[in-house]
Amino acid sequence: MILYQDQKKSMEIIGRAGGKSLGLVKLLSYGLCVPDFFVIPADADLNALGFRNELEEAAKKLGAGPFAVRSSGTQEDGAKKSFAGQYSTELNVSREELYSAVLKVAASANSETVKEYARQLEVKQSRRIAIIVQKQISPQKAGVMFTSSPFSKNEVLIEEVDGLGESLVSGEVTPRRKSFPKSKGIQASGYEEELLKAAVLLEKSEGKPMDIEWAYDGKLYFLQMRPITTVGDPLPDIAGKHWNLYVYRNFCRLCHSVQIKATEKAVQEKQFGVYMPVFEGILLNGREFYTEKNDRLSNQLWKEYDRNDFFGSFAGQIESLVKKTRQRANALQKKDVSSLGDRALFAAYDREIQYYIKSYLPLMMRPDEYLFEKLCKQIGQDRANALRGLLPSLAKKTMYAGEKKCFLQAVCQQTPGEYLRAFEWSNNPLSVFSAPIGEEEYWERAKDCTPEQAKKELQAICKRERISRKNAKKAVNAIQKEDAKKTIADIVKFIYLRTYTTENSDRYFFYIKERILSEISRRKNLPLKVLLGMDFCEISQLKNGGAVNLDEQQKRNRGELIVFSKEGAKTYYGANTYLLLQTIMPAETPRAGSVFPGQVACSGEAEGRVRIVRSFSDAKKMNDGEILVTSMTTPEISLAVDKAAGIITDEGGITCHAAIVAREWGIPCLIGTGKATSVLTDGMKVKLNCIKGFFEIQ
């Protein structure tokens, strides 16, 4: 039985009419203008005798045509997953073409893109969909309105194009874009005023931000309504504070959870007998920031602890812990866990992750600023500042500290093997977090540096180090105060321990990942990157049959802000976390001539090799970690979205279907660049900055 728009009760049965039909009924109930339509329910037999006659009779009630034939999947336009753009839409359909258009839209429920989208979401695919047949509007303008912008709940966002809006939602064109602040009330006229009034009504009535498709032909029509799946949580007001320290560390969620644990009082006191809280700090998408208040209050605590050679004892405890960490890492490197039973495997994971938390503790306890402040009081601000840059040359060299010299020596002697063995774990100065350095990365870096050039640079570095060390020793020897020399010795010790702790903690985690997490990944049939997106407790729960919460993971992927205070840590999610980086992080200075701007559709950052996607088959060839580059954000990108590190397009708007999917998956997406496919080719390295809005050829 075909459902008509006046049969509201029967159409509200979403299992028959689908999410899009329900949205149209709601729009009508709010008194908004919707083009006349009817619905072919999901359980209708399109091949039954008499169906074509029933379809013909229903079409007569809409007039002579043309018609718009749209999907209304039972899984479509949900509050968590939109299935945006995954099904077909047929426009300007004549009466004679109507039946074949209905069959075509129905068949799209079994397309490869829908199957892949459902597989990635780990939801059971619905094989049948309801179908909306609607009177076609031939508008002067059409577009999409987000009652709350994906990047700010305080703005209404409208994108529009001339003519039919399908070119906008499909990503074929780059639309005109306007934002309207909610705080200033409705400041518009004409159809824009009507749209903004509808935005207020719908968001208030539905209790959530909504995505509205509309068309205007002298009269404003509403074509579709669905919840926005990608608006971030409200964020704390922290932009006004002075955040004075910036450290880039490409963390995954698993390491975030370790860092949170390492700030707990009971954990620190058990290991060191003292507690150093983070009074005011944030971990924002893998970057650490601290306030002046945090330094001031931390220094007060260090002053209380600074008695009876405290720092000598404290440094000794850290050095002992780091040495044990290295021993455990070396033992784990050689360990084969494949023969362990599941219970023993997870027991090994629990042991190693608990010791990894312990190994991470020194990175959360920062005496450096206090010791320099103490030195300033002992020898004066100017002399202390002069020494600040010289003292690192007196510290023992760790592998991280000597990485560049090691690399240049390998280039000089053409012996990459020794270098690669030394830097076999990830998150060091050369690599990304998910993989160790390999020969490809080494040769990529070495290709523009001849052995002669490397030798010359190595000699220059060694000369600078000798001069710096000589000047540092001379400056220290000139200081007569013994207490100042003791403070300097503490500073040098902690400079060394900070780097030593970092490289050993990274090495240890790499082997936890390579040996234990990889085995858990294999047994549980979960991609390793899914495990890295969980916190350490969630992974432990897998041993008891616990399931992965993909919705939670995707919230994290869109952006994560952890606010630390004396009371503990609180976490916020959403793409709008990246907007804070615009005001907090130091400005980047990209290389001239290699930077191309665009519009941010999903915030974030990514680096990788380019994969040009022009067709369905291109999308299936995507490799993990590649940057997907395409002319427009077609639904086919969903075939590769779980592999892509980022997406760059020539055309498109931030309200188009595929941009919505990119935000649902937390994939950095830059649209409307105008020239990505013409300046990039397969295999090129590119850096994608979806905070500032550009991509850069590496």
C-alpha positions as CSV (number, residue, x, y, z in Angstrom):
1,M,0.0,0.0,0.0
2,I,1.3,3.4,-1.0
3,L,1.4,5.9,1.9
4,Y,0.3,9.5,1.4
5,Q,1.4,12.6,3.2
6,D,-2.0,13.0,5.0
7,Q,-1.7,9.5,6.5
8,K,0.7,10.7,9.2
9,K,0.1,7.9,11.7
10,S,1.0,5.2,9.3
11,M,4.0,7.1,7.9
12,E,5.5,7.5,11.4
13,I,6.2,3.8,11.4
14,I,9.8,4.3,10.5
15,G,10.3,0.6,9.8
16,R,8.0,1.0,6.7
17,A,8.5,4.6,5.7
18,G,12.2,5.3,6.6
19,G,13.9,8.2,8.3
20,K,13.6,10.7,5.4
21,S,9.8,10.2,5.2
22,L,9.5,10.7,8.9
23,G,11.5,13.9,8.6
24,L,9.0,15.2,5.9
25,V,6.0,14.4,8.2
26,K,7.6,16.3,11.0
27,L,8.3,19.3,8.8
28,L,4.6,19.3,7.9
29,S,3.6,19.1,11.5
30,Y,5.6,22.2,12.3
31,G,3.7,24.1,9.6
32,L,6.5,24.3,7.1
33,C,6.0,24.0,3.4
34,V,6.9,20.7,1.8
35,P,6.3,19.7,-1.8
36,D,3.5,17.2,-2.2
37,F,4.7,13.6,-2.0
38,F,3.8,10.0,-1.4
39,V,5.8,7.1,0.0
40,I,6.3,3.5,-1.3
41,P,7.0,1.6,1.9
42,A,10.0,-0.6,2.4
43,D,7.8,-3.8,2.5
44,A,6.1,-3.0,-0.9
45,D,6.5,-5.6,-3.7
46,L,7.6,-3.5,-6.6
47,N,7.1,-6.5,-9.0
48,A,3.6,-7.3,-7.8
49,L,0.6,-7.3,-10.2
50,G,-1.1,-4.0,-9.9
51,F,1.8,-2.1,-8.4
52,R,2.4,-0.1,-11.5
53,N,-1.3,0.9,-11.7
54,E,-1.2,2.0,-8.0
55,L,2.0,4.0,-8.7
56,E,0.3,5.6,-11.7
57,E,-2.8,6.6,-9.7
58,A,-0.6,8.0,-6.9
59,A,1.4,10.1,-9.4
60,K,-1.7,11.6,-10.9
61,K,-2.4,13.2,-7.5
62,L,0.9,15.1,-7.7
63,G,0.2,16.4,-11.2
64,A,1.8,16.0,-14.5
65,G,5.3,16.0,-13.2
66,P,8.3,16.1,-13.3
67,F,9.0,14.2,-10.1
68,A,11.8,13.7,-7.7
69,V,12.4,10.1,-6.6
70,R,14.4,9.8,-3.3
71,S,15.4,7.0,-1.0
72,S,14.1,6.7,2.6
73,G,16.1,4.0,4.1
74,T,15.1,2.6,7.5
75,Q,18.7,3.2,8.6
76,E,19.0,6.6,6.8
77,D,19.0,9.9,8.6
78,G,19.4,8.5,12.1
79,A,20.7,10.4,15.1
80,K,24.0,8.6,15.1
81,K,24.7,7.6,11.5
82,S,23.2,9.4,8.5
83,F,23.9,7.1,5.5
84,A,24.3,10.4,3.8
85,G,24.4,10.2,0.0
86,Q,24.7,6.4,0.0
87,Y,21.4,5.8,-1.8
88,S,20.4,7.0,-5.3
89,T,18.2,10.1,-6.0
90,E,16.6,10.6,-9.4
91,L,15.5,14.1,-10.4
92,N,13.3,15.5,-13.2
93,V,11.6,12.2,-13.7
94,S,8.7,12.1,-16.2
95,R,5.5,10.1,-15.7
96,E,6.7,7.6,-18.2
97,E,10.1,7.1,-16.5
98,L,8.7,6.9,-13.0
99,Y,8.5,3.1,-12.5
100,S,12.1,2.6,-13.8
101,A,13.3,5.4,-11.5
102,V,11.7,3.7,-8.5
103,L,13.4,0.4,-9.4
104,K,16.8,2.2,-9.8
105,V,16.5,3.9,-6.3
106,A,15.4,0.6,-4.8
107,A,18.4,-1.2,-6.3
108,S,20.8,1.3,-4.7
109,A,20.1,-0.3,-1.3
110,N,22.3,-3.2,-2.5
111,S,25.1,-1.1,-4.0
112,E,28.8,-1.7,-3.1
113,T,29.0,1.8,-1.4
114,V,26.1,1.0,0.9
115,K,27.5,-2.4,1.7
116,E,30.9,-1.0,2.5
117,Y,29.4,1.9,4.6
118,A,27.4,-0.6,6.6
119,R,30.4,-2.9,7.0
120,Q,32.6,-0.1,8.4
121,L,29.9,0.8,10.9
122,E,29.4,-2.8,11.8
123,V,25.7,-2.6,11.3
124,K,23.4,-5.1,9.6
125,Q,22.6,-3.8,6.2
126,S,19.0,-3.2,5.3
127,R,18.3,-4.7,1.9
128,R,15.1,-2.8,1.3
129,I,14.3,0.9,1.5
130,A,11.2,3.0,1.4
131,I,11.0,5.4,-1.6
132,I,9.7,9.0,-1.7
133,V,8.0,10.3,-4.9
134,Q,7.8,14.1,-4.6
135,K,6.6,16.9,-6.8
136,Q,9.8,18.3,-8.4
137,I,10.6,21.9,-7.6
138,S,12.5,23.9,-10.2
139,P,14.1,26.5,-7.9
140,Q,16.0,29.7,-8.4
141,K,18.2,28.7,-5.5
142,A,18.6,25.6,-3.3
143,G,20.8,24.5,-0.5
144,V,21.5,23.0,2.9
145,M,21.1,24.6,6.3
146,F,22.8,23.3,9.5
147,T,20.9,24.8,12.5
148,S,24.2,24.5,14.3
149,S,27.5,24.6,12.4
150,P,29.6,21.5,12.6
151,F,32.3,23.7,14.1
152,S,30.3,25.9,16.4
153,K,26.9,25.4,18.1
154,N,26.7,29.2,18.2
155,E,26.2,29.7,14.5
156,V,23.6,28.7,11.8
157,L,25.3,27.7,8.6
158,I,23.7,28.0,5.1
159,E,25.2,26.9,1.8
160,E,23.5,27.5,-1.4
161,V,23.8,27.2,-5.2
162,D,21.7,28.4,-8.1
163,G,19.2,25.9,-9.5
164,L,18.8,22.4,-8.1
165,G,20.6,21.6,-4.8
166,E,21.7,18.2,-5.9
167,S,25.0,19.6,-7.2
168,L,25.7,20.9,-3.7
169,V,24.8,17.8,-1.7
170,S,26.7,15.5,-4.2
171,G,29.8,17.7,-3.9
172,E,29.9,18.6,-7.6
173,V,30.2,22.4,-7.0
174,T,31.6,24.7,-4.3
175,P,28.6,26.6,-2.9
176,R,28.2,30.1,-1.5
177,R,28.4,30.0,2.2
178,K,27.0,32.2,5.0
179,S,27.1,32.0,8.8
180,F,24.7,33.7,11.1
181,P,25.5,34.1,14.8
182,K,22.7,32.8,17.1
183,S,23.5,35.3,19.8
184,K,22.5,38.3,17.7
185,G,19.0,37.1,16.8
186,I,17.7,36.8,13.3
187,Q,19.5,39.4,11.1
188,A,18.4,38.6,7.6
189,S,15.5,39.2,5.2
190,G,13.6,37.3,2.5
191,Y,14.0,33.6,2.3
192,E,17.1,33.7,4.5
193,E,14.9,35.2,7.3
194,E,12.4,32.3,6.8
195,L,15.2,29.8,7.0
196,L,16.6,31.2,10.2
197,K,13.2,31.2,11.8
198,A,12.8,27.6,10.8
199,A,16.2,26.8,12.3
200,V,15.2,28.2,15.6
201,L,11.9,26.3,15.5
202,L,13.3,22.9,14.4
203,E,16.3,22.8,16.7
204,K,14.1,23.8,19.7
205,S,11.3,21.3,18.8
206,E,13.6,18.4,18.0
207,G,15.9,19.1,20.9
208,K,19.0,18.7,18.7
209,P,20.9,20.4,15.8
210,M,19.3,19.6,12.4
211,D,20.4,19.3,8.8
212,I,17.8,20.9,6.4
213,E,17.7,20.7,2.6
214,W,15.6,23.5,1.0
215,A,14.7,25.1,-2.3
216,Y,13.4,28.5,-3.2
217,D,11.4,29.4,-6.3
218,G,9.7,32.6,-5.0
219,K,8.4,30.4,-2.2
220,L,10.5,28.5,0.3
221,Y,10.2,24.7,0.4
222,F,11.7,22.2,2.8
223,L,12.9,19.0,1.1
224,Q,14.5,17.0,3.9
225,M,15.3,17.1,7.7
226,R,17.6,14.9,9.7
227,P,19.7,15.2,12.9
228,I,23.2,16.4,12.5
229,T,25.5,13.5,13.5
230,T,28.7,15.6,13.7
231,V,28.3,18.5,16.1
232,G,30.8,18.4,18.9
233,D,30.2,18.7,22.6
234,P,30.2,22.2,24.2
235,L,33.8,23.1,25.2
236,P,35.0,24.8,28.3
237,D,36.0,28.5,27.9
238,I,39.8,28.2,28.0
239,A,40.8,30.4,25.1
240,G,41.4,33.5,27.2
241,K,44.2,31.8,29.3
242,H,47.8,32.1,28.5
243,W,49.0,28.6,27.5
244,N,52.8,28.9,27.6
245,L,54.2,25.5,26.7
246,Y,53.7,23.6,23.5
247,V,54.9,20.0,23.0
248,Y,53.9,18.0,19.9
249,R,53.5,14.3,20.5
250,N,51.4,12.3,18.1
251,F,49.4,10.4,20.7
252,C,46.8,7.8,20.2
253,R,43.8,7.4,22.5
254,L,45.5,4.5,24.3
255,C,48.4,6.7,25.3
256,H,46.0,9.5,26.2
257,S,44.4,7.1,28.8
258,V,47.9,6.3,30.1
259,Q,48.7,10.0,30.5
260,I,45.4,10.5,32.4
261,K,46.3,7.6,34.7
262,A,49.8,9.0,35.3
263,T,48.3,12.2,36.8
264,E,46.5,10.4,39.6
265,K,47.8,11.0,43.1
266,A,47.8,7.3,44.2
267,V,49.8,6.3,41.2
268,Q,52.5,9.0,41.7
269,E,52.8,8.6,45.4
270,K,53.2,4.8,45.2
271,Q,56.1,5.2,42.8
272,F,57.9,8.3,44.1
273,G,56.3,9.1,47.4
274,V,55.3,12.6,46.2
275,Y,52.4,14.0,44.2
276,M,52.8,16.6,41.4
277,P,49.3,17.4,40.1
278,V,48.6,19.2,36.9
279,F,46.9,22.3,38.2
280,E,46.0,23.7,34.8
281,G,46.9,21.9,31.6
282,I,45.3,20.5,28.5
283,L,46.0,17.7,26.1
284,L,44.5,18.8,22.8
285,N,44.6,16.4,19.9
286,G,48.0,15.2,20.8
287,R,49.5,18.4,22.0
288,E,50.3,19.5,25.5
289,F,49.7,23.0,26.9
290,Y,50.2,24.4,30.4
291,T,49.4,27.7,32.0
292,E,51.6,30.1,33.9
293,K,49.4,29.3,36.9
294,N,50.4,25.6,36.6
295,D,54.1,26.5,36.6
296,R,53.6,28.9,39.6
297,L,51.8,26.3,41.7
298,S,54.0,23.5,40.6
299,N,57.1,25.5,41.6
300,Q,55.6,26.1,45.1
301,L,55.2,22.3,45.5
302,W,58.7,21.6,44.3
303,K,60.0,24.2,46.7
304,E,58.3,22.2,49.6
305,Y,59.8,19.0,48.4
306,D,63.3,20.5,47.8
307,R,65.1,19.5,51.0
308,N,67.7,16.9,52.1
309,D,69.0,16.4,48.6
310,F,65.5,15.6,47.3
311,F,66.4,16.1,43.6
312,G,69.4,13.8,43.8
313,S,67.2,11.0,45.3
314,F,64.4,11.8,42.9
315,A,66.7,11.7,39.8
316,G,68.1,8.4,41.0
317,Q,64.6,6.9,41.3
318,I,63.8,8.0,37.7
319,E,67.0,6.7,36.3
320,S,66.4,3.3,38.0
321,L,62.9,3.2,36.6
322,V,64.1,4.1,33.1
323,K,66.7,1.4,33.1
324,K,64.1,-1.2,34.2
325,T,61.9,0.0,31.4
326,R,64.6,-0.6,28.9
327,Q,65.2,-4.1,30.2
328,R,61.5,-4.9,30.0
329,A,61.3,-3.4,26.4
330,N,64.3,-5.6,25.4
331,A,62.7,-8.7,26.9
332,L,59.4,-7.9,25.2
333,Q,61.1,-7.4,21.9
334,K,62.2,-11.1,22.0
335,K,59.0,-12.5,23.4
336,D,56.7,-14.7,21.3
337,V,53.2,-14.4,22.6
338,S,51.5,-16.3,19.8
339,S,51.6,-19.6,21.8
340,L,49.9,-18.1,24.9
341,G,46.2,-18.8,25.6
342,D,43.8,-15.9,25.6
343,R,43.8,-15.6,29.4
344,A,47.7,-15.6,29.5
345,L,47.8,-13.1,26.6
346,F,45.6,-10.6,28.3
347,A,47.4,-11.1,31.6
348,A,50.6,-10.2,29.8
349,Y,48.9,-7.2,28.3
350,D,47.7,-6.0,31.8
351,R,51.2,-6.5,33.3
352,E,53.0,-4.6,30.5
353,I,50.5,-1.7,30.3
354,Q,50.6,-1.2,34.1
355,Y,54.4,-1.0,33.9
356,Y,54.1,1.3,30.9
357,I,52.0,3.7,33.0
358,K,54.7,3.6,35.7
359,S,57.4,4.2,33.0
360,Y,55.4,7.3,31.8
361,L,55.2,8.9,35.3
362,P,58.4,11.0,35.0
363,L,57.0,12.8,32.0
364,M,54.2,14.1,34.1
365,M,56.5,15.4,36.9
366,R,58.3,18.5,35.6
367,P,60.9,20.1,38.0
368,D,62.7,21.9,35.1
369,E,61.1,25.3,35.5
370,Y,61.4,25.2,39.3
371,L,65.2,24.5,39.0
372,F,65.7,27.3,36.5
373,E,63.7,29.7,38.8
374,K,66.0,28.6,41.7
375,L,69.1,29.2,39.6
376,C,67.9,32.7,38.8
377,K,67.7,33.5,42.5
378,Q,71.2,32.1,43.0
379,I,73.1,33.8,40.2
380,G,70.7,36.4,38.7
381,Q,68.2,36.3,35.9
382,D,70.6,37.4,33.1
383,R,73.3,34.8,33.9
384,A,70.7,32.1,34.3
385,N,69.1,32.9,31.0
386,A,72.5,32.9,29.3
387,L,73.2,29.4,30.7
388,R,69.8,28.0,29.7
389,G,70.8,27.4,26.1
390,L,74.2,26.1,27.0
391,L,73.4,23.5,29.7
392,P,71.9,20.9,27.3
393,S,75.4,20.4,25.8
394,L,76.6,19.2,29.2
395,A,74.0,16.5,29.5
396,K,74.8,12.9,28.5
397,K,73.7,12.1,25.0
398,T,70.7,9.9,24.5
399,M,69.6,8.3,21.2
400,Y,67.0,11.0,20.5
401,A,69.4,13.8,21.3
402,G,72.0,12.3,18.9
403,E,69.5,11.2,16.1
404,K,70.6,13.8,13.5
405,K,74.3,13.0,13.9
406,C,73.5,9.3,13.7
407,F,71.5,9.9,10.5
408,L,74.2,12.0,8.9
409,Q,76.8,9.5,9.7
410,A,74.7,6.7,8.0
411,V,74.5,8.9,4.9
412,C,78.2,9.6,4.9
413,Q,79.1,6.0,5.2
414,Q,76.2,4.7,3.2
415,T,75.2,2.3,6.1
416,P,71.5,2.8,6.8
417,G,71.3,-0.6,8.6
418,E,72.9,0.7,11.8
419,Y,70.7,3.8,11.8
420,L,67.5,1.8,11.2
421,R,68.4,-0.7,14.0
422,A,69.0,2.2,16.4
423,F,65.7,3.8,15.6
424,E,63.5,0.8,15.2
425,W,60.6,2.1,17.3
426,S,58.1,4.8,16.4
427,N,57.2,8.3,17.7
428,N,60.8,9.4,17.4
429,P,61.8,12.6,15.5
430,L,61.5,11.0,12.1
431,S,58.3,8.9,12.2
432,V,54.6,8.8,12.8
433,F,53.1,7.1,15.8
434,S,51.7,4.0,14.1
435,A,54.8,2.5,12.3
436,P,58.6,2.3,12.9
437,I,61.1,3.9,10.6
438,G,61.7,1.8,7.5
439,E,64.2,1.9,4.6
440,E,61.7,3.8,2.5
441,E,61.5,6.7,5.0
442,Y,65.3,6.7,5.4
443,W,66.0,6.9,1.7
444,E,63.2,9.5,1.2
445,R,65.0,11.7,3.7
446,A,68.5,11.0,2.4
447,K,67.8,11.4,-1.3
448,D,68.6,15.2,-1.3
449,C,71.7,14.8,0.8
450,T,74.9,13.5,-0.9
451,P,77.6,11.8,1.3
452,E,79.8,14.9,0.9
453,Q,77.0,17.3,2.0
454,A,76.2,15.0,5.0
455,K,79.8,15.0,6.0
456,K,80.0,18.7,5.8
457,E,76.9,19.1,7.9
458,L,78.0,16.5,10.4
459,Q,81.3,18.3,10.9
460,A,79.5,21.6,11.4
461,I,77.2,20.1,14.1
462,C,80.2,18.5,15.9
463,K,82.0,21.9,15.8
464,R,79.0,23.7,17.2
465,E,78.6,21.1,20.0
466,R,82.3,21.4,21.0
467,I,82.1,25.2,21.1
468,S,78.8,25.1,23.1
469,R,80.2,22.5,25.5
470,K,83.4,24.5,26.0
471,N,81.4,27.7,26.6
472,A,79.1,25.9,29.0
473,K,81.9,24.5,31.1
474,K,83.6,27.9,31.1
475,A,80.4,29.6,32.3
476,V,79.8,27.1,35.0
477,N,83.4,27.2,36.3
478,A,83.1,31.0,36.6
479,I,80.3,30.5,39.1
480,Q,81.7,30.6,42.6
481,K,78.6,29.6,44.5
482,E,78.5,25.9,45.4
483,D,74.7,25.8,45.8
484,A,74.4,27.2,42.2
485,K,76.7,24.5,40.9
486,K,74.5,21.9,42.6
487,T,71.4,23.4,41.0
488,I,73.1,23.3,37.6
489,A,74.0,19.7,38.1
490,D,70.4,18.9,38.9
491,I,69.2,20.8,35.8
492,V,71.6,18.9,33.5
493,K,70.6,15.6,35.1
494,F,66.9,16.3,34.4
495,I,67.6,17.5,30.8
496,Y,69.2,14.1,30.3
497,L,66.4,12.1,32.1
498,R,63.6,13.8,30.2
499,T,64.9,12.6,26.8
500,Y,66.0,9.3,28.2
501,T,62.6,8.7,29.7
502,T,60.8,9.7,26.5
503,E,62.8,7.4,24.2
504,N,62.5,4.4,26.5
505,S,58.8,5.0,27.1
506,D,58.3,5.2,23.3
507,R,60.4,2.1,22.7
508,Y,58.5,0.1,25.4
509,F,55.1,1.1,23.9
510,F,56.3,0.1,20.4
511,Y,57.0,-3.4,21.6
512,I,53.7,-3.6,23.5
513,K,52.0,-2.7,20.3
514,E,54.1,-4.9,18.0
515,R,54.1,-8.0,20.3
516,I,50.9,-8.0,22.4
517,L,48.4,-5.6,20.8
518,S,49.1,-7.0,17.3
519,E,48.3,-10.5,18.6
520,I,45.1,-9.3,20.3
521,S,44.2,-7.6,17.0
522,R,44.7,-10.9,15.1
523,R,42.7,-13.0,17.6
524,K,39.8,-10.6,18.0
525,N,39.7,-9.8,14.3
526,L,40.1,-6.0,15.1
527,P,42.3,-3.6,13.1
528,L,45.2,-2.5,15.2
529,K,44.2,1.2,14.8
530,V,40.9,0.3,16.4
531,L,42.7,-1.0,19.5
532,L,44.9,2.1,19.6
533,G,41.7,4.2,19.6
534,M,40.6,2.5,22.9
535,D,41.7,3.3,26.4
536,F,43.8,0.7,28.2
537,C,40.8,-0.5,30.4
538,E,38.6,-1.0,27.4
539,I,41.2,-3.3,25.8
540,S,41.4,-5.4,29.0
541,Q,37.6,-5.9,28.9
542,L,37.9,-7.6,25.5
543,K,39.2,-10.7,27.3
544,N,35.7,-11.1,28.8
545,G,33.9,-10.7,25.4
546,G,33.6,-6.9,25.7
547,A,32.6,-5.2,22.4
548,V,34.2,-2.2,20.7
549,N,32.1,1.0,20.9
550,L,32.6,2.4,17.4
551,D,30.4,5.4,18.1
552,E,32.7,6.3,21.0
553,Q,35.8,5.8,18.9
554,Q,34.5,8.0,16.1
555,K,33.6,10.8,18.7
556,R,37.3,10.6,19.8
557,N,38.6,10.7,16.2
558,R,36.7,13.9,15.5
559,G,38.8,15.7,18.1
560,E,39.7,15.2,21.8
561,L,40.3,17.7,24.5
562,I,41.4,16.6,27.9
563,V,41.4,19.3,30.6
564,F,43.6,18.6,33.6
565,S,43.2,20.2,36.9
566,K,43.9,19.5,40.6
567,E,40.6,17.7,40.8
568,G,41.4,15.3,37.9
569,A,40.9,15.1,34.1
570,K,37.8,15.8,32.1
571,T,37.4,14.8,28.4
572,Y,35.5,16.6,25.6
573,Y,35.0,15.5,22.1
574,G,34.1,17.0,18.7
575,A,35.5,18.7,15.6
576,N,35.3,22.0,17.3
577,T,38.2,21.1,19.6
578,Y,40.5,21.8,16.6
579,L,39.3,25.4,16.5
580,L,41.0,25.9,19.9
581,L,44.3,25.2,18.2
582,Q,43.9,28.3,16.1
583,T,44.2,30.4,19.2
584,I,46.6,28.3,21.2
585,M,49.2,26.7,19.0
586,P,52.1,28.6,17.5
587,A,51.5,29.8,13.9
588,E,52.9,27.6,11.2
589,T,55.1,29.0,8.4
590,P,54.6,26.6,5.4
591,R,57.1,26.6,2.6
592,A,56.4,29.2,-0.1
593,G,55.1,27.8,-3.5
594,S,53.9,24.5,-2.2
595,V,50.8,25.5,-0.2
596,F,47.2,25.4,-1.6
597,P,44.2,26.7,0.4
598,G,40.8,25.2,0.8
599,Q,37.7,25.0,3.0
600,V,37.8,22.8,6.1
601,A,35.0,20.3,6.0
602,C,36.4,18.2,8.9
603,S,39.1,19.5,11.2
604,G,42.3,17.7,11.9
605,E,45.8,17.1,10.4
606,A,47.3,14.3,8.4
607,E,50.4,13.4,6.4
608,G,50.7,10.7,3.8
609,R,51.0,9.7,0.2
610,V,48.5,10.7,-2.3
611,R,45.9,8.4,-3.9
612,I,43.9,10.0,-6.7
613,V,40.3,8.6,-6.7
614,R,38.3,9.2,-9.8
615,S,36.2,6.0,-9.8
616,F,34.8,3.1,-7.8
617,S,37.8,0.9,-8.7
618,D,40.3,3.7,-7.6
619,A,38.6,3.8,-4.2
620,K,39.0,0.0,-3.7
621,K,42.8,0.4,-4.4
622,M,43.3,2.7,-1.4
623,N,46.0,1.7,1.1
624,D,45.9,2.4,4.8
625,G,47.2,5.9,5.7
626,E,47.0,7.4,2.2
627,I,45.5,10.8,1.5
628,L,42.4,10.4,-0.8
629,V,42.4,13.2,-3.5
630,T,39.3,13.5,-5.7
631,S,37.6,16.1,-7.9
632,M,34.4,16.0,-5.7
633,T,33.3,14.3,-2.6
634,T,31.2,11.5,-4.1
635,P,29.7,8.7,-2.0
636,E,32.3,6.3,-3.4
637,I,34.8,7.7,-0.9
638,S,33.0,5.7,1.7
639,L,34.7,2.6,0.2
640,A,38.0,4.1,1.4
641,V,37.1,6.2,4.4
642,D,38.3,3.7,6.9
643,K,41.7,3.6,5.1
644,A,42.2,7.3,4.3
645,A,44.3,9.4,6.6
646,G,42.7,12.5,5.0
647,I,40.6,13.7,2.1
648,I,41.3,16.6,-0.3
649,T,38.8,17.7,-3.1
650,D,38.6,20.2,-5.9
651,E,35.0,21.1,-5.3
652,G,32.3,20.7,-2.7
653,G,30.7,22.3,0.4
654,I,30.9,21.4,4.1
655,T,27.3,20.4,4.1
656,C,27.6,17.9,1.2
657,H,26.9,14.3,1.8
658,A,30.4,13.0,1.6
659,A,31.7,15.8,3.9
660,I,29.2,14.6,6.4
661,V,30.5,11.1,6.2
662,A,34.1,12.3,6.6
663,R,33.1,14.1,9.8
664,E,31.2,11.0,11.0
665,W,34.5,9.1,10.7
666,G,36.7,11.9,12.0
667,I,38.8,12.0,8.7
668,P,40.4,15.4,8.1
669,C,38.8,16.8,5.0
670,L,39.7,19.8,2.9
671,I,37.3,20.8,0.1
672,G,37.0,23.4,-2.6
673,T,40.8,23.6,-3.3
674,G,40.1,24.1,-7.0
675,K,43.3,22.3,-8.1
676,A,44.1,19.3,-5.9
677,T,43.8,16.8,-8.7
678,S,45.8,18.9,-11.1
679,V,48.8,19.6,-8.8
680,L,48.9,16.2,-7.0
681,T,49.7,12.7,-8.4
682,D,49.7,9.2,-6.9
683,G,52.5,8.6,-4.5
684,M,53.3,12.3,-3.8
685,K,53.8,13.2,-0.1
686,V,51.4,15.8,1.2
687,K,50.7,17.4,4.6
688,L,47.0,18.2,5.2
689,N,46.3,21.0,7.6
690,C,42.5,21.1,8.3
691,I,43.0,23.6,11.2
692,K,44.4,26.5,9.1
693,G,42.8,25.2,5.9
694,F,45.5,24.2,3.4
695,F,47.5,21.3,2.0
696,E,51.2,21.4,1.5
697,I,53.3,19.3,-0.9
698,Q,56.2,17.8,1.0
